Each structure stands twice: as C-alpha cells, then as structure tokens.
Amino acid sequence: MSETAGTTDSGIVARGLVKHFEGGRVRAVDGVDLSVATGEFVAICGPSGCGKTTLLNLLAGIERPDEGTLSVGGQALNGMSPASADAFRRESVGLVFQLHNLLASLTAVENVQVPMLPVGQSAGSRGERALMLLERVGLTERASSLPAVMSGGERQRVAIARSLANEPRVLLADEPTGALDSRNGQRLLDLLDELQRGSGMTLVVVTHDPDIARRADRVLHMLDGRIDT
C-alpha cells in the first residue's frame, strides 16, 4: 500500500522503504511509499508497534533502510555515512523524541544551545536564540533550571525549543504533546501552525492526539509496517 502527495517537488520522498529487525522476523517498516511536499504538515497515526517511530527514525537518518530509496530535503539518505547523516540532521532536521533526551547536567537554556555548538555560532547569539525559543514555548522562567527539577511537560517543551535551534527545514516529532497538559498542548499546536504557515517548514508528526490530526494537511494511517490508504 502506498500514499503519494501527487507532486515530484517533495520535501520527503520514500519508495519501497523497508526496515527489519531480529534477522528479518520483525518487519517494522514493510515497503512504505511516501511523499511529503515541501511545507506540508502530515500526521502519521496508528496503533503502538505499527512502525511509526521506526519510520520517523528512517526519515531522520537515525536508522538505515534495509531496502528502498529515501530523499529528505533534496538529499539522498541511502548509503550516507554516519558522519554525513549527523551533519544532515544538524543542518536540516529538527527532532522531537518521546523521551526528551535532555542533558541532565545542563540548564534549559544550555540544552537548547547544544545543536548550535557545531554550527559555530557565538556564545552571545546562541544564548539569545535559546532564550527566544524558550519564550516561544512558555518557559522563560525556567531558563536556568536543570531537567531534574522540571516537570515532564516542561522537559518536553525544552526539547521542542531545542529542535528548532538551527531553523530546520524539516521537523520530525514523535508524540510531541504526549507529556503536555491541554493548555500547553494547544500552545505547541499553535507554534507548529506558525512554523508551517510562516516559514514553510515541512512537518511530519507521529501522534495519537486527535487535535494534531485535525490541524494537519493530511493524516496517514500506519498498520503492520505499512501506510494504509
């Protein structure tokens, strides 16, 4: 089964994408065809264990496909070296994980600056941008706090701010509202809308949240490693 956006000028193009685990016994992604146009907001829904997170990891270059071809933001990910994949993510992709992956020894504002360090921005510009992003997610007052003293929802919002640090062309998010209360969930959705409409960022969001699905340009349903049309 496949899903196509009807355009060749796509932010993301996957053809016959396959990823297996446990010697092929687990077919996490099983022949996915996917096109996401530049600036499009796509929500991917489906039951737990259907392959959504694995697909997102493939789109980010974290996992390598066993079969198929994949291009994200005009770059072919097939055969890309680990170093090139790291550079690709740093320069082009923002990632929001289910587990925030914040560095425990760094404050909120320092965590947001981490993706900017290899880019070579000055300390002043890094700090200024990090504070601006924390303000956008409603965490100005938590800038100097360590992750250990923040709530799960606050840590998730720091992770969202961090994902935007290098002004990515593509944002990939795995259940971004899962740890947020309704007020901050709506705040995040407003931010996603602003990013897509204002900057033309391409958004792919794995979610069980019906509010995200309602705001997306398209909703894709995944089952047993395939996108079901």
Secondary structure, DSSP 8 states (H G I E B T S, - for coil): -EE--S-SSEEEEEEEEEEEETTTTEEEEEEEEEEEETT-EEEEE--TTSSHHHHHHHHTTSS--SEEEEEETTEE-TT--HHHHHHHHHHHEEEE-SS----TTS-HHHHHHGGGTTTT--HHHHHHHHHHHHHHTT-GGGTT--GGGS-HHHHHHHHHHHHTTT--SEEEEESTTTT--HHHHHHHHHHHHHHHHHH--EEEEE---HHHHHHSSEEEEEETTEEE-
